[in-house]
Amino acid sequence: MTAGGGTPSVFLVAVNGQIESGEFPGFDDLYCKYCFVYGQDWVPTAGLEEGISQITSKSHVSPTTLVWNFPIEITFKSTNPSGWPQIVMSVYGPDFFGNDVVRGYGAVHVPFTPGRHKRTVAMFVPESTSRLQKFTSWFTGRRPEFTDPKVVAQGEGREVTRVRSQGFVTISFNVVTKDIKKLGYDVSLTDMQTPCMPITEGIHKY
């Protein structure tokens, strides 16, 4: 759908919220890194594109949940919705030898509709392709991981990557859009918003 004459040349999407918590059975003392991945027509105009949380531990109050409540805030401008932003999260923590290893990767699109949203993202880790590699990586403390976490939000090469599900991260968004309808794009709340269902976007199936 195209916009009529006299309309703005770009629309804005402002996002803030929190990486609230994670559940990683068997692991503790974890921290979370995040970064945004977006298409070539998108430009950040304010806020931070990436960040790293504090290390958090489980408590007797929530023995299965790691609480970060780490804030995110960014504003984008764009001319079309193609390449809508995703947030990629990487969770790290110590292994048996005290080495920092990845405990989970995950990605989710920024919600398309204005308002408050909560998403629960299924996380995963890459796996070694043989038992020998598994033992070597465990013994040396060098577990398989992506050199660039942004690959999590992309499809290229993912079909040859062996992964295993591991943990969940809960994230909340507050989304404000400006001029998106004036450019001819309509996002319907009834069609697009499902606040009561956990969403695991960004985990491509191959």
Residue pairs with C-beta under 8 A, 6 or more apart in sequence:
1 184
1 185
1 186
2 184
3 182
3 183
3 184
4 184
7 179
7 182
7 183
7 184
8 179
8 182
8 183
9 79
10 77
10 78
10 79
10 179
10 183
11 77
11 78
11 79
11 177
11 178
11 179
11 180
11 182
11 183
11 185
12 45
12 75
12 76
12 77
12 176
12 177
12 178
12 179
13 75
13 76
13 77
13 78
13 85
13 110
13 175
13 176
13 177
13 180
14 46
14 74
14 75
14 76
14 175
14 176
14 177
14 178
15 47
15 72
15 73
15 74
15 75
15 76
15 85
15 110
15 173
15 174
15 175
15 176
16 47
16 71
16 72
16 73
16 74
16 173
16 174
17 71
17 72
17 73
17 171
17 172
17 173
17 174
18 68
18 69
18 70
18 71
18 72
18 171
18 172
19 32
19 34
19 53
19 68
19 69
19 70
19 72
19 89
19 169
19 171
20 67
20 68
20 69
20 118
20 170
20 171
20 172
21 65
21 66
21 67
21 68
21 69
21 169
21 170
22 30
22 32
22 65
22 66
22 68
22 91
22 104
22 123
22 167
22 168
22 169
22 170
23 64
23 65
23 66
23 167
23 168
24 30
24 66
24 91
24 93
24 103
24 104
24 123
24 166
24 167
25 64
25 167
27 93
27 103
27 167
28 57
28 58
28 66
28 93
29 55
29 56
29 57
29 93
29 94
30 55
30 56
30 66
30 91
30 92
30 93
30 103
31 52
31 53
31 54
31 55
31 56
31 68
31 91
31 92
31 93
32 52
32 53
32 68
32 70
32 89
32 90
32 91
32 92
32 169
33 50
33 51
33 52
33 53
33 89
33 90
33 91
33 92
33 149
34 50
34 51
34 52
34 70
34 72
34 87
34 88
34 89
34 90
35 49
35 50
35 87
35 88
35 149
35 150
36 44
36 49
36 50
36 74
36 85
36 86
36 87
36 88
37 85
37 86
37 87
37 88
37 107
37 150
37 153
37 154
38 44
38 76
38 83
38 84
38 85
38 86
39 78
39 82
39 83
39 84
40 83
41 78
41 79
41 80
41 82
41 83
42 76
42 77
42 78
42 83
42 84
42 85
43 76
43 77
43 78
44 74
44 75
44 76
45 75
45 76
45 77
46 73
46 74
46 75
47 72
47 73
47 74
47 75
48 72
48 73
48 74
49 74
51 70
51 72
53 68
53 70
54 68
54 70
55 93
56 66
56 67
56 68
57 66
58 64
58 65
58 66
72 87
72 171
74 85
76 85
79 183
80 183
80 185
81 112
81 185
84 109
84 110
84 112
85 109
85 110
86 107
86 108
86 109
86 110
86 153
86 201
86 202
87 107
87 108
87 110
87 171
88 105
88 106
88 107
88 149
88 150
88 152
88 153
88 202
89 104
89 105
89 106
89 107
89 121
89 123
89 169
89 171
90 102
90 104
90 105
90 149
90 152
91 102
91 103
91 104
91 105
91 123
91 167
91 169
92 100
92 101
92 102
92 103
93 100
93 101
93 103
94 100
94 101
95 101
95 138
95 141
95 143
97 141
99 141
99 142
101 141
101 143
101 145
102 125
102 143
102 145
103 123
103 125
103 166
103 167
104 123
104 124
104 125
104 166
104 167
104 169
105 123
105 124
105 125
105 126
105 146
105 149
105 152
106 121
106 122
106 123
106 124
106 152
106 169
106 200
106 202
106 203
107 121
107 152
107 153
107 201
107 202
107 203
108 119
108 121
108 171
108 199
108 200
108 201
108 202
109 201
109 202
110 173
110 175
111 117
111 119
111 173
111 175
111 192
111 193
112 187
112 192
113 175
113 187
113 188
113 189
113 192
113 193
114 175
114 176
114 177
115 174
115 175
115 189
115 193
116 172
116 173
116 174
116 175
116 195
117 172
117 173
117 174
117 175
117 193
117 195
118 170
118 171
118 172
118 173
118 195
119 170
119 171
119 172
119 173
119 198
119 199
119 201
120 168
120 169
120 170
120 198
120 199
120 200
121 168
121 169
121 170
121 171
121 199
121 200
121 201
121 202
121 203
122 165
122 168
122 200
122 203
123 165
123 166
123 167
123 168
123 169
124 163
124 164
124 165
124 166
124 203
125 143
125 144
125 145
125 163
125 164
125 166
126 144
126 145
126 146
126 161
126 162
126 163
127 134
127 144
127 162
127 163
127 164
128 134
128 136
128 137
128 144
128 162
129 162
137 143
137 144
146 152
151 157
151 158
152 202
153 202
155 204
158 204
158 206
159 206
177 187
180 187
